[in-house]
């Protein structure tokens, strides 16, 4: 069982970050998609890193999560939750090999 001190210090939690390519419907804006991704469980930070030359209705974002699960499993859960809860989100693609632990 986890001690209260460990829980308060979040010792069992780890933070991970990766770049995600998102595709959204033409009638939505990337800023609205980012706000909705921020509401997904485990997500703590979302930053827009979309270059100007990327195709329309597509965005490149950095997603940072906090979890006790292995990083690949945690990002899969975030992807599943995001695609299920955000109707205008059409794709959520990332490279599992590029996930980085954040200190």
C-alpha angles and dihedrals in degrees: 000000000000117000122235091244092053090048093051092047090047091227094158094051123088128193122224134182137194142158116260128196109215128189120198138182118278093245094058133075127232091235091059091048090051091052091052093047088052087061093057116109114264094018114120104163134021121183128184111233097164113150117224094243096059119115121267120274090024130104138184112217137173112228122195120193137183119216149145091220127088109279098245093051092046094052090047089055091049090049092049093047093046095049091046097047104036110066095191093052109098102172138014109188128174138155110247089206091061096058109122130196113236119214 
